[in-house]
Amino acid sequence: MPAEIVALMDAAGVQRLMLSAWRRPGRWLITNDEVAAHVEAFPDRFAGVATVDLPIPWRPPNDKLYYPLYVRWDIPGPPMPSGPCHT
């Protein structure tokens, strides 16, 4: 599937695409692992954005649930935006 997306990007003249994990009530549409696999397959074409399970009630930013994401912030590179929802 990532190769098909890249072919469509090429046809449309799109250089780079940001992929986001997405969960709707009851099921994942695309998981964090799937986003990571796409980025790994085409690192020059895709940037990935992780998400947390949205049905989990709001938690404070220092909750241990988010620690795996915070660890990634120490890696040099572009800034990592963070927010409570998709727009």
N, C-alpha and C positions, 0 to 999 in steps of 0.2 A: 503493500500500500504506500509506503513512503516514496517509492520510485514513481508511482503514478502521480502523487502530489507534486513532486519535483518536475515531472513532465508538464503538468498543467501550469506550474509556476513559470517554466521556460516559455511556454506558449503565450502567456500573459505578460512576459517581461518582468516578472517579480524576482528580485534577487534573494531576499531572505524573508522568512515567515516565522512568526512567533506562535508556538503551539501551546495550548493550555489544557491541563487536565480539567475534566468537567464531570460533575455528579449531579444528577437530578434525583428527586425523591424516589427511592427504591432501587436505583441502579446507576452504575458508572457508564457514561457515554464514551469517555476515553480516560484511562487511568494514568497516574503519574508514571508507572512503569512503561506504558505504551508511549507516552511522550518522550521519556528518556531513551527508549529504543530508536525512535525516529531521529532524535537529535544525534545519537551515537552513529546511526547509519549515514547521516548527511550533516555533519557538524558545521559545514560552511553555509548551509542553506536554512537550517532550522535553529531557533532558540526556544528553550522550553521554560514553561511556567508551571510550578507545582501547585496543588491545592490540597486542602484538608477536607475531611468528610463534613459536608455542610449540615447534616442533621445533628451533629454534635452541638449542643448549646454553646453560645458565645463563651469564650474563656479569656481570661486576662492574657496580655502579651507575654508575660513571664511564665505561663503554664508549661510544664515539662512536655506536653504534647508537641509543642513547636520546636523543641531543642534541635531535632535533626535538620530543620530548615535553617535555624540560626547558625549552625556549624558551617553551612555552605556559604554564609555571608563573609566568612574570613578569607575566602578564595579570591585572589585578584581577578578583576574583570569588570564588566559593566555592572551598574548598580542593580540591586534586586528590589523591585517595587513590592509593596505589601499592602493588602487591604482586606476588609471583611467580606467582600463580594465581587462578583464579576460585573463589568459594565459593558 
